[in-house]
Amino acid sequence: MPSEPLTDEQREIRDLVRDLARERIAPRAAEIDKSAEFPWDVVELFREHELLGLPYDESYGGTGTGALMLLVAIEEVSKVCATSGLILAVQELGSLGIKLAGTDEQKQRWLPRLASGEWLAAYALTEPGSGSDSAAMRTTARREGDEYVLDGSKRFITNAGVASLYTVFAKTDPAAGHDGISAFAVESDAPGFGVGRIEPKMGIKGSTTGELHFDGCRIPADNLLGEEGEGFKIAMQILDRSRPGVAAQGLGIAQGATDYALEYAKSRETMGRPIAEHQLIQGKLADMEAQCEAARGVLYKVGMLIDEGAEAAELTKYSAMCKLLCTDAAMDVTTEAVQILGGYGYISEYPVERMMRDAKITQIYEGTNEIQRLVIAREMVRENRSSALTEVG
Ligand SMILES: Cc1cc2nc3c(=O)[nH]c(=O)nc-3n(C[C@H](O)[C@H](O)[C@H](O)COP(=O)(O)OP(=O)(O)OC[C@H]3O[C@@H](n4cnc5c(N)ncnc54)[C@H](O)[C@@H]3O)c2cc1C
């Protein structure tokens, strides 16, 4: 990897996003957390600056700047506000089904409205009884003439109630396990579609997390993404490309907390000198910075792998590794940032308390970090590789 993985153009866009985040989003972050209201003003800011176009090709009205650029933008925004960073990540998550499995006609129908930011997107896999074990889902879709009829419900869906387009997974053949799942694009005005309870939660409070209900919900048959029975494969392909977005969110939170703790440590004095001059505090700061930089190395590598069209198995493993490393770093680093601020770290007036709460979800959604470890180990076992030292067994 070159010492600077970003091109001049990518650095220019990063600097623009960094300035916007510092000047326009950072002053809103505490209020978004406190009010727990979805920040439509941030969406408007993203629209004005075409940031919601980052996940899309130019032919669909996007910026055509690729996966790495999107990850860098999510990281920059999440340094100051994880709720706002998530808006960019979920725009990608909710539209990857169309990008990966949609026909040209489907892409033309939906992607330009998502790229302009007119519509927000969501991804609906989880149900009350199925999270990690997503194949145990119970929502069904049956074909009736030119339509599919969906029945069931989803839970914990990010952007519930604010998205106009939902990528929804449902069983078209409930007896067929993984092979009986299909993927659909559901517009929010579909008859029989409804949004239920929005969950109060620990962090990312401005993001909506809610239930979706499908009560004889009718959608055109040509909203099927890919073929019937391909839904599980599509859901996993989406996660391979979207987990880096959560990783970027985690890394942004971690770096934002590190930067804040460093500033604080330079100005807070105990025993006659800044705490940044006490070796135990220096050790924490050094570990935090090193964890962020290591996590960033793997994250940017994944961005480059996606942009270069990496093979599926390699992407699956690296995507899981970057999600694991960046989000575990987010939790470790924010916990240490709170410690460096001492009592002030625990008080809502200081941002590291919010960052620590926001960090926790990154270890849970889009596959818990236990599931990431299972994915990484499964790919290791599959790889055709041997130890250089000795024959085993
Ligand atoms: C704020 C928020 C936003 C979310 N956004 C979305 C969204 O937009 N779309 C969506 O579809 N879902 C979303 N989710 C759901 C999220 O992805 C799931 O909650 C997550 O995948 C875990 O599923 P679960 O909650 O059912 O936990 P379970 O699957 O019940 O897991 C419980 C515990 O058991 C562990 N575990 C489970 N299976 C194994 C195993 N085989 N080996 C070892 N340990 C295991 C898990 O790691 C976890 O620690 C969101 C959740 C939250 C809280």
The ligand as a Gaussian input file, in Angstrom:
#p B3LYP/6-31G(d) Opt

LIG

0 1
 C      -29.485000       0.575000      16.765000
 C      -29.639000      -0.639000      15.890000
 C      -29.722000      -0.492000      14.516000
 C      -29.906000      -1.610000      13.702000
 N      -30.063000      -1.451000      12.335000
 C      -30.422000      -2.521000      11.577000
 C      -30.786000      -2.347000      10.195000
 O      -30.759000      -1.247000       9.647000
 N      -31.189000      -3.439000       9.507000
 C      -31.246000      -4.682000      10.060000
 O      -31.626000      -5.626000       9.361000
 N      -30.882000      -4.883000      11.358000
 C      -30.481000      -3.832000      12.123000
 N      -30.151000      -4.004000      13.451000
 C      -30.179000      -5.348000      14.012000
 C      -28.789000      -5.879000      14.338000
 O      -28.083000      -6.140000      13.155000
 C      -28.978000      -7.121000      15.220000
 O      -29.458000      -6.666000      16.480000
 C      -27.684000      -7.902000      15.375000
 O      -27.325000      -8.511000      14.166000
 C      -27.779000      -8.986000      16.467000
 O      -28.957000      -9.714000      16.367000
 P      -29.847000      -9.940000      17.683000
 O      -30.085000      -8.601000      18.284000
 O      -31.036000     -10.743000      17.307000
 O      -28.920000     -10.745000      18.649000
 P      -28.717000     -12.413000      18.707000
 O      -28.571000     -12.878000      17.332000
 O      -29.899000     -12.880000      19.504000
 O      -27.409000     -12.489000      19.514000
 C      -27.330000     -12.354000      20.933000
 C      -25.873000     -12.589000      21.361000
 O      -25.465000     -13.924000      20.992000
 C      -24.306000     -13.850000      20.168000
 N      -24.405000     -14.925000      19.163000
 C      -25.442000     -15.205000      18.335000
 N      -25.163000     -16.266000      17.573000
 C      -23.912000     -16.673000      17.904000
 C      -23.038000     -17.708000      17.463000
 N      -23.397000     -18.557000      16.485000
 N      -21.825000     -17.832000      18.054000
 C      -21.441000     -16.973000      19.029000
 N      -22.206000     -15.969000      19.494000
 C      -23.427000     -15.815000      18.929000
 C      -24.351000     -12.471000      19.524000
 O      -23.058000     -12.075000      19.124000
 C      -24.887000     -11.633000      20.673000
 O      -23.840000     -11.321000      21.560000
 C      -29.942000      -2.903000      14.274000
 C      -29.831000      -3.046000      15.669000
 C      -29.701000      -1.941000      16.460000
 C      -29.644000      -2.131000      17.964000

